[in-house]
Amino acid sequence: MILDGSRLKEKRLDILKEKIEESGLYPRLATVIIGSDPASQMYVRMKHRACEQVGIGSIGVELPADTTTETAVESVTRLNQDPLIHGILVQLPLPAGIDTEKVIESVSPEKDVDGFHPTNLGHLFSGRPKFVPCTPGGIMTMLDEYGIDCAGKRAVVVGRSIDVGRPMAALLLNADATVTICHSRTKNIESEIQKADILVSAVGRARFITAPMVKEGAVVIDVGINHDAEGKLCGDVDFKGVAEKASAITPVPGGVGPMTIATLMENTFTAARLLACKPVL
């Protein structure tokens, strides 16, 4: 079974558009991009197009690559104080020389639709998530939509980043899976991966996961966006070989990426609803 994130994204966005129209709210998302990295610029454009599709307003704040941490924080602070902005997304990675953690922590937790603020990560790891990081959140939506039950399953997450690996493990744990996180220091990593009923790879290495490493009938989620030696786009998983053993697998592209954007839109609407309910002081 191919887990089609592109198709599912369109379904979720259609539902979200109806909810926004019925709500009478006008959610607005602000993106902050620092520097001129082509990939980051492309991702931001995709997010703004999704906003247009569902009826979310959007503004873009563009800062030069030589921006200081203090200037970036000041820009975020102004967005925090703007009552017409409901969600704030700081496009990562930030240029070298900028304190990424300080910039992320400057985003108001109430507007942190990326789910990276320590407060929101704390809610997630305590089992009471408010805003979930968009890629792990999109993966959980995909598993649910395709009827893949995590309860009692052995899940292995390859990669321990704060934006994917760690929150992914927390969400799987919250869904009653038994979770193992593998990383660069894991001994006998192949044997750990072979135990997975549900495998999520976010290691960032082209075709790192091969068929002999995958359990027969496993569900395989490929978060990787890489280029091979020939410059071709590929994931962390050797799709052709692994697809023959997996019961379900995500393609690259068209798998996890579209669900990340759909979750961002859903988080922005959630932020708008929560802020609309907040009493005016």
Steps between C-alpha positions, in 0.01 A plus 500: 500500500638838397428766762407787269569824688414720203149360471445507874624858523237616250230315694608660829526848349152474347358410842698780664377757248139412590576526871659843456205626296254375761698649788478861387867540593778632279816321613830660401843343482829690501814339365849621585784409266859610550739488206444382143530122518311374190352196676371710790351753262325220309354352820371841610332556164328161528368594844363831375327324210337259745378798702330642191340162430322478838425865572784580740659842463878507488785747517868441446783665692828477311827588673852502351749223575713733714210569737597480867325282754373816674343635180335166427357488853369856463319402178340202668403709802313746278304210352425370851349838585290526182144388585427431132772233481401160639791280396874561462739274312875557499639315198791276595791460472618848593832635372815433698558759768135523605397339828223273372379401846468862610298589191267201541451576869404857410185376323195518724392145592145601406614580144760224468330306220826315427485348849870558575474727802619325821159558656321318218758223492446462874125460445572236237740299715261516795231340284288817469599647161377841394697581186680197357802538267357482151692209350442253787142625532442442129640148527261415782209636296609286207520185713154569639346574159635174360375302800845410633468442874815570702383347827717209607727532195877527517595834344853600408591861425833555325625849586476702821451857376278730701285581196425141392664211686429583863144633458424207267602260774283686751194485274547129437540443874182700563331267248603198712784376281821363649762742369872479429703798375809419294777748421864524395622343825256208501680166503376232260260748345398257226373248754299769679340613174413141408276478808271783387132447426491874427822658373548876470826615343614859540873448475570709190709241313407399147357145485647414840220252576528195275276195463707264721461748788118497487267250664253323272167686512636812672348844452778726370485879526775687312559856619826548310546750218836425343681492167695196390839498325326569168311796645164324504254574779458210739417419859677317778344175378591294195140515384510236227653229717320581825157530333514128423515417873297778659125482555483878458756761394519872425651619171749786463378742386125491567501330837582680822570847354143587399373388841743740669337791319148377574582478871642852498172629360301306761722631780450857378124461511525351848707799612241741359218319684690497829596866475139592412389342826761684706345786702611852414679659798 
